[in-house]
Amino acid sequence: MSTLPLKFLLVLFFQFFMSQSSNIEILPKVKEMVRDSCKQTRNYNQCVDALENDTSIRYDDQVSFTKRILEVTMATANELHRESNSWKQKSGLEEKMIQALETCSSEYGEALDGLKQAIQAMDSKDYKTAYSYAGRAINAADGCTQEFEESQQKMPFAENNEVLNQMATVAVDLISLF
């Protein structure tokens, strides 16, 4: 019986163990960085809740952390864009409701474009531009809220709209630190 397979298995086990132990050591550093970074924003709880257990974040890279915030914000804007378009397809809606949903869909589309451009600007270390583009998501959330208030309609996705506003605010706050 050859000892080669046994040695191979031992090497694999050792490599697996070492990779897991380094992740165990890094995770507290990531959580600490997330909490420290989130303290510098206006929406600490939302920031921590969204990112504290995100294993894609590197604890030693504030730029990648900020880009991750932008990605999470973009996912929220994308969901709202889909949701507003889905609501427009329902039958029996009042014209005011349809107009508000169309406005929101447009606003969320602009937010998505802005967030993509903000990530590109972060890659180019153009933080002033990133700040400006990330702000579009705040404007989208505010614009959608205002449209529903003016049309005196109940926003069916108000909670997610508020999450977008809060996450975009976190992104803008973090970008402003560069």
N, C-alpha and C positions, 0 to 999 in steps of 0.2 A: 504494500500500500504506500502510495507516494505522499510525502508531506507537503508537496507543493500546493494542493487545494487548501489544506489547513493553514499554511502560511498566508496564502492569498486571502482567505477569510479573516484572518487576524489583522492583516493590513487594512482591509476594508472596514472592519469593526473599529480599528484605531482611528482611521480617517473620519468615519462617521462621528465617533465620540468627540474628537477634537473640534469638528465643525459645530457640533451642538454645544459644546462647552463655550466656544467663542461667542455663539449667539446668546447664550445665557449671560455672559459678561457684558455684551453690548446692549442688550435690551434695557437695563436700568439707565445706561447712558443716554439712550434714545428718549426714554421717558423723561429724564431730567432735562434734556435739551427741549423737548416739546413743552414741558411745563414752563421752563425759563423763557422760551420764545413767546409762548402764549400769554405770559404775564405782561408782555409789551403791547398787547392788543386790547381793543375795547370789548372783545367777546371771548374772554378767557375760557369759560366752560364749553362753549361751542367748539373752540379750537382744540382743546384737550380731548373732548369726546370724539372728535373726528379723527384725531391723529395719534393719540397716545399709544395705541396698540398696532400701528401701521408698521409692518416689518420691512417696508421698502425704503424707509427713511434712514439715512446715514447720520449718525450722531455728530459727525465732525464737519458737516457741510450745510451751512445756513441757506445757501442758494438752492440746493436740491430740496431742502425742507420747504422753502417758500414756493418753489415750483410745484411741490406736492400739494400744498394748500390750493394753488391755482387749479390743479387737476381735479381735486375734490370739488371745488367750486364749479368747475366746468361740468362735472358730472351732474351736479344739482341743476345747473342751468339747462342742460340737455334734457333732463327728466321733466322739468317744467315746460320746456318747449314742446316736447311730445304730449304732455298732459293738456296743455292749452289747445293744441291741434286736435287732440282726441275729443275734448269737450265741444269744439266747434262742430263736430260731426253729429252731435246728438240732435234729434228732432224736437220740435216744439219750443225752441229757445226764443226768447224775446230778442228783438233787433238790438237793444242796448247790450244784452249779454253777448251776442255774437260780436259786436263791435269791440267790447272790452276784451274778449278772448283773442280777437285778431290783433289788437294793440299789444297784448301780452306776448303773443306768439312772435311778433316782430321784435319786441324788446328783448326777449330771450334769445332770439337769433343773433341780434347785435351783441348781446352779452357773450355768447359763445365765440363769435368772431373776435371780440375784444380779449377774451381770456386766452385764446390761441395765440394772438399777437403778443400778449403779455408774457407768455412762456417763451416765445421766440426772443423777445426783448431781454428777458432774464438771461437767456443763453448768450446774448451779445453783450451782456453787462450794461445794457442801456436801461437803467433802473427808472429814470424819469419817464421814459416811454412806457415801461411796464406798469408803472403806477397809474398812468393815464388810461391805458387800456383796461386794466383790472377794475378801474372805477366805473367802467361801463356796466358791469354786473350790478353794482349798487344802484346806478341809474335805472337799470331795467326793473329791478325789484320795486324801487320807489315809483317808477312810471306805471307799472302794472297796478300797484296798490291805488295810486291816484286815479287811474282810469276806472277802476271798480267803484271807488268812492263817488266819483263824479256821476257815474251812471246809476248810482244807488242800487247796485247789484251785489250779491254776496259772492266773494271770490272762493271758488271751490277748492283751491290749492293754496290758501292763505298761509298755512303752516310751512309748506315747502318754500313759498316765496320769502317768508321771514328767514328761513335757513339760508337761502341764497344771499339775502342782504347781510346776514351776520358773517357768513364765510367770506364773502367779497370784502367786507370791512376788515376781517382778519388779514386777508391777502394784502390789501392796501396798507394796513398798519405795518406789516412785516416788510413790504417793499420800501416803505418810507425810511426804514432803518439803514438802507444801503447808501 
